Each structure stands twice: as structure tokens, then as C-alpha cells.
Amino acid sequence: MPVLSCGGMRYQFKWQDTALADIPPDNQANLEATIHRALELGINHIETARGYGTSEMQLGRLLPKLPRSK
């Protein structure tokens, strides 16, 4: 386990289940910018949980676009 991790508890759109189509583009862009910056800084562990609302769904949109090697 890395010493530093990017936690997904606070960058989600809502705590409740929400359809992906209802997530505002600016919120998704903020989440993606956060993850890209974390990777630039050397973070290689992104933490999320089912209880974090839309965090997992939003990360699911981004992760396939990232290079696996990172």
C-alpha cells in the first residue's frame, strides 16, 4: 500500500445514487483534473468506496482513459 493515496470521499457529485447523465460536466471535469494532478504528483493509489455516493461511477468514467502503466 502506498504511503500517499488520493481519497475519493469529497470529489463526488452527490452522496446519493445519481444517474451518470445527471452529473454536471464541470463536476466531472473537476474530478478528472484532481486525478490527473494526483498522477502528476506520483500518486498511484486512488481510494473510493460504495458509500461515497457517485465517486465510483465518476472514477469509472475516467480510469479506462488513463494509461495502465501509471
LUMSE-378608 format. One record per residue (C-alpha): residue number from 1; residue in one letter; x, y, z. Coordinates in Angstrom, 1 decimal. Layout:
N
+-----+------+--------+--------+--------+
!  nr ! rest !     px !     py !     pz !
+-----+------+--------+--------+--------+
! NUM !    A !      X !      Y !      Z !
...
+-----+------+--------+--------+--------+
***
This chain:
70
+-----+------+--------+--------+--------+
!  nr ! rest !     px !     py !     pz !
+-----+------+--------+--------+--------+
!   1 !    M !    0.0 !    0.0 !    0.0 !
!   2 !    P !    1.4 !    3.4 !   -0.9 !
!   3 !    V !    2.1 !    5.9 !    1.8 !
!   4 !    L !    0.1 !    8.6 !    0.0 !
!   5 !    S !   -3.3 !    7.9 !   -1.6 !
!   6 !    C !   -5.9 !   10.1 !   -3.4 !
!   7 !    G !   -9.1 !    9.7 !   -1.4 !
!   8 !    G !  -12.4 !    9.8 !   -3.3 !
!   9 !    M !  -14.7 !   10.8 !   -0.5 !
!  10 !    R !  -15.0 !   14.5 !   -1.3 !
!  11 !    Y !  -14.8 !   14.9 !   -5.0 !
!  12 !    Q !  -18.0 !   13.1 !   -5.9 !
!  13 !    F !  -21.1 !   15.0 !   -7.1 !
!  14 !    K !  -23.6 !   13.6 !   -4.6 !
!  15 !    W !  -23.8 !   11.2 !   -1.7 !
!  16 !    Q !  -26.9 !    9.6 !   -3.1 !
!  17 !    D !  -27.1 !    7.4 !   -6.2 !
!  18 !    T !  -27.4 !    9.6 !   -9.3 !
!  19 !    A !  -27.6 !    8.7 !  -13.0 !
!  20 !    L !  -24.3 !    9.5 !  -14.8 !
!  21 !    A !  -26.3 !   11.7 !  -17.2 !
!  22 !    D !  -27.3 !   13.9 !  -14.2 !
!  23 !    I !  -23.7 !   14.6 !  -13.1 !
!  24 !    P !  -22.8 !   18.1 !  -14.3 !
!  25 !    P !  -19.9 !   18.3 !  -16.7 !
!  26 !    D !  -18.0 !   20.8 !  -14.6 !
!  27 !    N !  -18.1 !   18.4 !  -11.6 !
!  28 !    Q !  -16.8 !   15.6 !  -13.7 !
!  29 !    A !  -14.1 !   17.9 !  -15.1 !
!  30 !    N !  -13.0 !   18.8 !  -11.6 !
!  31 !    L !  -12.8 !   15.1 !  -10.5 !
!  32 !    E !  -10.7 !   14.4 !  -13.7 !
!  33 !    A !   -8.4 !   17.3 !  -13.1 !
!  34 !    T !   -7.9 !   16.1 !   -9.5 !
!  35 !    I !   -6.9 !   12.6 !  -10.6 !
!  36 !    H !   -4.6 !   13.9 !  -13.4 !
!  37 !    R !   -2.9 !   16.2 !  -10.9 !
!  38 !    A !   -2.6 !   13.4 !   -8.4 !
!  39 !    L !   -0.9 !   11.2 !  -11.0 !
!  40 !    E !    1.5 !   14.0 !  -11.9 !
!  41 !    L !    2.5 !   14.2 !   -8.3 !
!  42 !    G !    3.2 !   10.5 !   -8.2 !
!  43 !    I !    0.1 !    9.2 !   -6.5 !
!  44 !    N !   -0.6 !    5.6 !   -7.7 !
!  45 !    H !   -3.5 !    4.6 !   -5.4 !
!  46 !    I !   -7.0 !    6.0 !   -5.8 !
!  47 !    E !   -9.3 !    5.2 !   -2.9 !
!  48 !    T !  -13.1 !    5.1 !   -3.2 !
!  49 !    A !  -16.0 !    3.2 !   -1.6 !
!  50 !    R !  -19.6 !    2.4 !   -2.3 !
!  51 !    G !  -20.6 !    4.7 !    0.5 !
!  52 !    Y !  -19.0 !    7.7 !   -1.3 !
!  53 !    G !  -22.0 !    8.4 !   -3.5 !
!  54 !    T !  -21.2 !    9.0 !   -7.1 !
!  55 !    S !  -17.4 !    8.7 !   -6.6 !
!  56 !    E !  -17.1 !    5.2 !   -8.0 !
!  57 !    M !  -19.2 !    5.9 !  -11.1 !
!  58 !    Q !  -17.4 !    9.1 !  -11.8 !
!  59 !    L !  -14.0 !    7.4 !  -11.5 !
!  60 !    G !  -15.3 !    4.6 !  -13.7 !
!  61 !    R !  -15.7 !    7.1 !  -16.5 !
!  62 !    L !  -12.1 !    8.3 !  -16.2 !
!  63 !    L !  -10.0 !    5.2 !  -15.3 !
!  64 !    P !  -10.3 !    3.5 !  -18.7 !
!  65 !    K !   -8.9 !    6.6 !  -20.4 !
!  66 !    L !   -5.7 !    6.6 !  -18.2 !
!  67 !    P !   -2.5 !    4.8 !  -19.2 !
!  68 !    R !   -2.3 !    1.4 !  -17.3 !
!  69 !    S !    1.4 !    1.9 !  -16.8 !
!  70 !    K !    0.6 !    4.8 !  -14.4 !
+-----+------+--------+--------+--------+
***
